[in-house]
Amino acid sequence: MSEIKYEIVERIAILSEKGNWTKELNKVSWNDRPAKYDLRDWNHKDGKIGKGITLTEEELGNLKEVLNALGV
């Protein structure tokens, strides 16, 4: 299995913390591709990455509209 490369291009927000793990919204470039918005769990201390999702700017805007409609 090939190694996954990533670069956190922009740290946007830490949404929660539990022990060494944080749930973060960042802009991340995966495998030298253009950066996307990325929501996932990180354990920077131990160098571990949890499952998450990546969103384009358009998808993030759509999510914002949905959350606003929910009153969140």
LUMGU-657415 format. One record per residue (C-alpha): chain; residue in three letters; residue number from 0; x, y, z negated. Coordinates in steps of 0.05 Angstrom, whole numbers. Example, Ala and Ser with C-alpha at 12.3 -4.5 7.8 and 13.67 -1.06 7.14 Angstrom:
residues 2
  ch   aa    i      c1      c2      c3
   A  ALA    0     246     -90    -156
   A  SER    1     273     -21    -143
This chain:
residues 72
  ch   aa    i      c1      c2      c3
   A  MET    0       0       0       0
   A  SER    1      29      67      19
   A  GLU    2      40     121     -32
   A  ILE    3     -11     177     -36
   A  LYS    4      19     247     -32
   A  TYR    5     -15     307     -61
   A  GLU    6      -1     380     -76
   A  ILE    7     -45     423    -121
   A  VAL    8     -47     486     -80
   A  GLU    9     -92     526    -127
   A  ARG   10    -115     511    -197
   A  ILE   11    -186     539    -203
   A  ALA   12    -216     513    -268
   A  ILE   13    -213     461    -323
   A  LEU   14    -285     439    -335
   A  SER   15    -274     393    -394
   A  GLU   16    -219     359    -435
   A  LYS   17    -219     291    -469
   A  GLY   18    -152     268    -498
   A  ASN   19     -99     274    -445
   A  TRP   20    -151     276    -389
   A  THR   21    -181     339    -359
   A  LYS   22    -236     346    -307
   A  GLU   23    -213     400    -259
   A  LEU   24    -234     438    -197
   A  ASN   25    -173     452    -155
   A  LYS   26    -153     461     -82
   A  VAL   27    -111     400     -64
   A  SER   28     -74     379      -2
   A  TRP   29     -76     303       5
   A  ASN   30     -23     269      49
   A  ASP   31      -1     336      80
   A  ARG   32     -71     352     105
   A  PRO   33    -104     420      98
   A  ALA   34    -125     434      26
   A  LYS   35    -197     420       4
   A  TYR   36    -235     434     -59
   A  ASP   37    -225     375    -105
   A  LEU   38    -264     355    -168
   A  ARG   39    -233     299    -208
   A  ASP   40    -202     275    -273
   A  TRP   41    -128     286    -283
   A  ASN   42     -78     262    -335
   A  HIS   43     -19     307    -319
   A  LYS   44      21     282    -379
   A  ASP   45      22     210    -355
   A  GLY   46      19     227    -281
   A  LYS   47     -49     192    -271
   A  ILE   48    -105     213    -225
   A  GLY   49    -178     192    -234
   A  LYS   50    -233     183    -183
   A  GLY   51    -262     245    -154
   A  ILE   52    -290     280     -93
   A  THR   53    -263     329     -42
   A  LEU   54    -306     383     -11
   A  THR   55    -297     429      48
   A  GLU   56    -312     503      38
   A  GLU   57    -379     492      72
   A  GLU   58    -396     433      28
   A  LEU   59    -377     473     -34
   A  GLY   60    -423     529     -11
   A  ASN   61    -480     480      -1
   A  LEU   62    -469     452     -71
   A  LYS   63    -470     522     -99
   A  GLU   64    -537     535     -65
   A  VAL   65    -566     470     -94
   A  LEU   66    -541     487    -164
   A  ASN   67    -569     558    -159
   A  ALA   68    -637     529    -137
   A  LEU   69    -635     483    -198
   A  GLY   70    -623     544    -242
   A  VAL   71    -556     517    -265
